[in-house]
Amino acid sequence: MLEKSLNNNNQDVEALTARWQEVNRRVAVAADGRPVRILAATKTVSAERINYAIDHLGLSLIGENRVQELLEKYDELHKEHVEIHFIGRLQTNKVKYIVDKVDMIESVDSLRLAEEISRRAVKIGKVMDILVEVNVGREASKGGILPEDMGAFLDAILPLPGIRFSGIMVIPPKIDGNEDPEKYFSESFQIFLDIQTKKYHNIREPLLLSMGMSDSYEAAIRCGSDQVRLGSAIFGHRNLQ
């Protein structure tokens, strides 16, 4: 089996273990005693490597970007020991394929998508935790709710059955060497604080702020992130095309 071959590949195992330990160390330093969850972004990562990290390294949270890839891996994953989130752009016509397979959908970026998740979740008797994606960089090429539209958007989705608002997810713009990524993280944290002060109903408490990836997770944590999404920092370089 491939998992057995992974176990026998000492170099790969040692590298994966070393990266995992280093990520945990750096997260702990940046968090300074505050709990921060590590989500392993598993796009293009085989089920065998994921399972090794679950069984031997203590990985407890993974995120998949593509519906088809999740479906291909799903039966092989050691699901009894891991929480699965969907973190990619999700089309409404694909919701039906994953609503019974994931614990959270982190990329809700439209009322139409929220309504479809609600409809599909109610149909199977489930309450789906969701994060609302905030387009903090106001990028036309990227999905997400504009910061100034968040209040109206939450008013629209909170009454929907079958979903529970659990926080926000942020992917800031790519920046050049002269720009400070923390300005986007700080703005996102302020949006998050503003939501918390409004005392909404039908929410999961505590709310979750998910921001920071392999190239920026320490800065994101320092700015208040509760969860970071790490791919290459854990699994090494991957061809993501």
C-alpha positions as CSV (number, residue, x, y, z in Angstrom):
1,M,0.0,0.0,0.0
2,L,1.0,3.6,-0.6
3,E,0.8,4.4,3.1
4,K,3.2,1.6,3.9
5,S,5.6,3.0,1.2
6,L,5.4,6.4,2.8
7,N,6.3,4.9,6.2
8,N,9.3,3.3,4.5
9,N,10.4,6.5,2.9
10,N,12.3,7.9,5.8
11,Q,13.4,11.0,4.1
12,D,9.9,12.1,3.3
13,V,8.7,11.2,6.8
14,E,11.5,13.0,8.5
15,A,10.9,16.1,6.3
16,L,7.2,16.1,7.0
17,T,7.7,15.6,10.7
18,A,10.3,18.4,10.9
19,R,8.0,20.8,9.0
20,W,5.1,20.0,11.3
21,Q,7.2,20.5,14.4
22,E,8.6,23.8,13.2
23,V,5.1,25.1,12.3
24,N,3.8,24.2,15.7
25,R,6.8,25.9,17.4
26,R,6.3,29.1,15.3
27,V,2.6,29.2,15.9
28,A,3.1,28.8,19.6
29,V,5.6,31.7,19.7
30,A,3.4,34.0,17.6
31,A,0.3,33.1,19.6
32,D,2.0,33.8,23.0
33,G,-0.3,31.4,24.9
34,R,-3.4,32.0,22.9
35,P,-5.0,28.9,21.3
36,V,-4.6,28.9,17.5
37,R,-5.7,26.1,15.3
38,I,-3.6,24.8,12.4
39,L,-5.6,23.8,9.3
40,A,-3.5,21.7,6.9
41,A,-4.5,22.8,3.4
42,T,-4.3,19.5,1.5
43,K,-4.8,20.5,-2.1
44,T,-2.8,17.9,-4.3
45,V,-1.7,16.0,-1.1
46,S,-2.4,12.3,-1.3
47,A,-4.7,10.7,1.2
48,E,-1.8,8.5,2.3
49,R,0.3,11.5,3.3
50,I,-2.6,13.2,5.0
51,N,-3.4,10.0,7.0
52,Y,0.2,9.7,8.0
53,A,0.1,13.2,9.5
54,I,-3.2,12.3,11.2
55,D,-2.0,9.0,12.7
56,H,1.6,9.9,13.6
57,L,1.8,13.7,14.0
58,G,-1.5,14.6,15.5
59,L,-3.0,16.5,12.6
60,S,-6.7,17.1,13.5
61,L,-8.0,19.6,10.9
62,I,-7.7,19.6,7.1
63,G,-9.1,21.8,4.4
64,E,-9.8,20.9,0.8
65,N,-10.1,23.4,-2.1
66,R,-11.7,21.4,-4.8
67,V,-14.9,19.4,-4.7
68,Q,-13.7,16.7,-7.1
69,E,-10.4,16.2,-5.2
70,L,-12.3,15.9,-1.9
71,L,-14.6,13.3,-3.3
72,E,-11.7,11.3,-4.7
73,K,-9.9,11.2,-1.3
74,Y,-12.9,11.1,1.0
75,D,-13.3,7.3,1.5
76,E,-9.6,6.8,2.1
77,L,-9.2,9.5,4.8
78,H,-9.1,8.5,8.5
79,K,-12.1,10.6,9.1
80,E,-12.7,9.5,12.7
81,H,-9.6,11.4,13.8
82,V,-9.9,14.6,11.7
83,E,-12.2,17.5,11.1
84,I,-12.7,18.4,7.4
85,H,-13.4,21.9,6.1
86,F,-14.0,23.1,2.6
87,I,-11.9,26.2,2.0
88,G,-12.1,26.8,-1.8
89,R,-14.4,28.7,-4.0
90,L,-17.6,26.8,-4.0
91,Q,-20.2,26.8,-6.8
92,T,-23.8,26.4,-5.8
93,N,-24.3,23.3,-8.0
94,K,-21.5,21.5,-6.1
95,V,-22.9,22.0,-2.6
96,K,-24.9,18.8,-2.8
97,Y,-21.8,16.7,-3.2
98,I,-20.0,17.9,0.0
99,V,-22.7,19.0,2.4
100,D,-22.7,15.6,4.1
101,K,-18.9,15.3,4.1
102,V,-17.5,18.4,5.6
103,D,-17.7,19.9,9.1
104,M,-17.5,23.5,7.9
105,I,-17.6,25.5,4.7
106,E,-15.1,28.4,5.0
107,S,-15.7,30.2,1.7
108,V,-19.3,31.5,1.7
109,D,-19.1,34.6,-0.5
110,S,-22.7,35.2,-1.7
111,L,-26.3,35.1,-0.4
112,R,-27.1,32.6,-3.2
113,L,-24.4,30.2,-1.9
114,A,-25.6,30.6,1.7
115,E,-29.2,29.8,0.6
116,E,-28.1,26.7,-1.2
117,I,-26.1,25.4,1.7
118,S,-29.1,26.1,3.9
119,R,-31.4,24.2,1.6
120,R,-29.1,21.2,1.2
121,A,-28.3,21.0,5.0
122,V,-31.9,21.2,6.0
123,K,-32.7,18.4,3.5
124,I,-30.3,16.0,5.4
125,G,-31.1,17.3,8.9
126,K,-27.7,19.0,9.4
127,V,-26.6,22.4,10.7
128,M,-23.6,23.5,8.7
129,D,-21.0,25.8,10.2
130,I,-19.9,28.4,7.8
131,L,-17.4,31.2,7.6
132,V,-18.1,34.3,5.5
133,E,-15.2,35.2,3.2
134,V,-14.4,38.9,3.5
135,N,-12.7,40.6,0.5
136,V,-10.6,42.9,2.7
137,G,-8.5,44.0,-0.3
138,R,-11.6,44.9,-2.3
139,E,-10.2,43.0,-5.3
140,A,-12.5,42.7,-8.3
141,S,-10.9,39.4,-9.2
142,K,-11.6,37.7,-5.9
143,G,-14.8,36.6,-4.2
144,G,-15.9,37.6,-0.8
145,I,-18.1,40.2,0.8
146,L,-16.8,43.8,1.0
147,P,-16.2,45.0,4.5
148,E,-18.8,47.7,4.3
149,D,-21.4,45.1,3.2
150,M,-20.9,42.7,6.0
151,G,-23.7,44.0,8.3
152,A,-26.3,43.7,5.6
153,F,-25.0,40.3,4.5
154,L,-25.2,38.9,8.0
155,D,-28.7,40.2,8.5
156,A,-29.6,38.3,5.3
157,I,-28.0,34.9,6.2
158,L,-28.5,34.6,9.9
159,P,-32.2,33.7,9.7
160,L,-31.5,30.9,7.3
161,P,-32.1,27.4,8.7
162,G,-29.5,24.7,8.4
163,I,-26.5,27.0,8.7
164,R,-24.7,28.6,11.6
165,F,-22.5,31.6,11.2
166,S,-19.1,30.7,12.8
167,G,-16.9,33.6,11.9
168,I,-15.0,35.1,8.9
169,M,-12.2,34.0,6.6
170,V,-9.8,36.4,4.9
171,I,-7.3,36.0,2.1
172,P,-5.5,39.3,1.7
173,P,-4.1,40.6,-1.6
174,K,-0.7,39.4,-2.7
175,I,1.8,42.2,-1.7
176,D,5.1,43.3,-2.9
177,G,8.2,43.7,-0.8
178,N,7.4,47.3,0.2
179,E,4.0,46.6,1.6
180,D,3.1,45.4,5.1
181,P,0.7,42.4,5.2
182,E,-0.3,43.3,8.7
183,K,-2.4,46.2,7.6
184,Y,-4.9,43.8,6.0
185,F,-4.8,41.5,8.9
186,S,-5.4,44.4,11.3
187,E,-8.3,45.7,9.3
188,S,-9.8,42.2,9.2
189,F,-9.4,41.9,13.0
190,Q,-11.3,45.1,13.4
191,I,-14.1,43.8,11.2
192,F,-14.1,40.7,13.3
193,L,-14.4,42.8,16.6
194,D,-17.2,44.9,15.1
195,I,-19.2,41.7,14.4
196,Q,-18.6,40.4,17.9
197,T,-20.0,43.6,19.5
198,K,-23.3,43.3,17.7
199,K,-24.5,40.3,19.7
200,Y,-26.0,38.4,16.8
201,H,-28.1,35.3,17.3
202,N,-27.7,32.0,15.5
203,I,-23.9,32.1,15.7
204,R,-21.3,29.7,17.0
205,E,-19.4,31.0,20.0
206,P,-16.6,31.8,20.1
207,L,-16.5,33.1,16.6
208,L,-13.5,32.2,14.5
209,L,-11.2,34.4,12.6
210,S,-9.4,32.4,9.9
211,M,-6.5,34.2,8.2
212,G,-2.9,33.6,7.4
213,M,-1.2,31.1,5.1
214,S,2.2,29.6,4.8
215,D,3.8,32.9,3.8
216,S,2.1,35.1,6.4
217,Y,0.8,33.0,9.3
218,E,2.9,34.5,12.0
219,A,1.9,38.0,11.2
220,A,-1.8,37.0,11.0
221,I,-1.6,35.3,14.4
222,R,0.0,38.4,15.9
223,C,-3.0,40.4,14.5
224,G,-5.6,38.1,16.1
225,S,-6.1,35.1,13.8
226,D,-7.6,32.0,15.5
227,Q,-6.8,29.7,12.7
228,V,-4.2,29.5,10.0
229,R,-4.3,27.6,6.7
230,L,-1.0,26.0,5.9
231,G,-0.1,24.0,2.9
232,S,3.6,24.2,1.8
233,A,4.7,25.0,5.3
234,I,3.6,21.5,6.3
235,F,3.7,19.4,3.1
236,G,6.5,21.2,1.2
237,H,6.4,22.6,-2.3
238,R,3.5,21.4,-4.4
239,N,2.4,21.9,-8.0
240,L,-0.9,23.6,-7.4
241,Q,-2.0,24.0,-11.1
